[in-house]
Amino acid sequence: MKILTTLSLRLRIFLFFALLAVSGVGLVMASLAIGYARAQANGLASGFVIAGVLSGFGLLALSVGVWFLFDENVARPIERLATGLRSRAHAGAGGVDKHAARYLGDLAPAAEAVSEQLMKSTMDQASIVASETARLSADKARLTALLSEIPVAMILVNPAHQIVLYDKQAAGVLSQVCPPRLNASIFDYFKKGPFLAAHKKMISTGLEQSFTDLAAANGLEFETRLKPLGPGDGYLVIIDDAHTNIAPDQSRPVVFDFDLMEGQATDNLMDMHLNDLTYVVFDTETTGLLPHKDEVVQIGAVRVVKGKIVPGEIVNQLVDPGIEIPPASTKVHGVTNAMVAGKPGIDLAGKHLHDFARGAVLVAHNAPFDMAFLRRHAETCGVEWTHPILDTVLLSAVLYGTTEVHTLDALCERLGVTIPSELRHTALGDAQATAEVLCKMLAMLHSRGVETLAGAIAEAKKHKRLLDDLN
């Protein structure tokens, strides 16, 4: 077989069809010979029948054999080569499997050369970006220190009333109403009526407006100011520290993404581009594998906005399941009965995750399993899980085909995502890894022509049977 690796791809394909032709002629001749012998003994009709049957089944077996060789040595390696190159080009991971493509002539070495050149260009650009990133990080640190010293809570909001920046004081204020989130509507936190009245007056006068507003939930009251920025640039929401109840906490960095200044309507998520969506990537750890009777012991979640993970916006919540955690389950995720004693139940933890995921697409690896636990307790939590859902198992099948392995570990290895061993099978660790996988998949989906949430869901549904086999 080694000599085949030195042949050109065109010659190798010619040999496939030459084998088919020569073997086919040989089979027919052999069948005719057997039929002739049969005709001598049992008559002409019997000879024709046996020759026809042997020829038919022989050609069928030959076709299957040649198809298998072609699929194993040409079609499948080309498919793997394509997905490897796509991973390298759009996710910065993966590469050319030269062993799998050993019978493809010069195609694999040529693809590897292009891949290496691409990575070299990428590394050159990365060094430039790294120096600029270091400078921006220093600027961000100075901004954080500056804002931390100002005794007010400040929130930057875009013209579509979505949050673009909040400082540590604002995080403390917002968290009393709902988890602080970039790209969230400001009306998740404030009553709409008084707020919009002040906003309208600010727009018409161009001047700062002071007013008193109630929180969107729990009856808190805030002394609030709206300060205009440039025309079409949004505005600042300022809340006097004296009128808030900010619990003492470790210093929180300023959280911002100025790409969000150009806000857009989010009424129809299905038509939005995948990179413009907000995702909440989550995972649960449970007492067992039966959603109808087992319980959640830990919830982990991270947020992805504009294709990037938002640092600091996480859920990492131990949950009291109300039942004993079996030792076999503790061995997997490390959560003990002592760890969950006195922690919130699923009613509070599920509601908190629901608030954290407002206006977002939910993402999980094998989502039906995790969603079964949440939906079973939806009434207890007082929520409805109506979010659109993406499953990274199915997205993997869209990108890599159904013949590949689609476990989280396999995906992380394929896409160059590292899960620290101490975080594997913890809810937050698996959610973080799944979020990193998702961010790389978004670029790959774009390269496949999958642009919108509706398109991604439609493609994923084609592989739904994979989840049926898992659950």
Buried (B, 14 or more C-beta within 10 A) or exposed (E): EEEEEEBEBEEBBEEBEEBBEEBBEEBBEBBBEBBBEBBEEEEEEBBBBBBEEBBEEBBEEBEEEBEEBBEEBBEBBBBBBEBBBBBBBBBBBBBBBBEBBBBBBEBBEEBBEBBEEBBEEBEEEEEEEEEEEEEEEEEBEEBBEEBBEEEBBBBBBBBBBBBBBBBBBBBBBBBBBBBBBBBBBBEBBBBBEBBEEBBEEBBEEEEBBEBEBBBBEEEBEBBBBBBBBEEEEBBBBBBBEEBBEBEEEEEBBBBBBEBBBEBEEBEEBBEBBBBBBBBBBBBBBBBBEEBEEBBBBBBBBBBBBBBBBBEBBBBBBBBBBEEEBEEEBBEEBBBBBEBBEEBBBBBBBBBBBBBBBBBBBBBBBBBBBBBBBBBBBBEEBEBEBEBBBBBBBBBBBBBBBEEBEBEBEEBBBBBBBEBEEEBBBBBBBBBBBBBBBBBBBBBBBBBBEBBBBBBBBEBBEEBEEBBEEBE
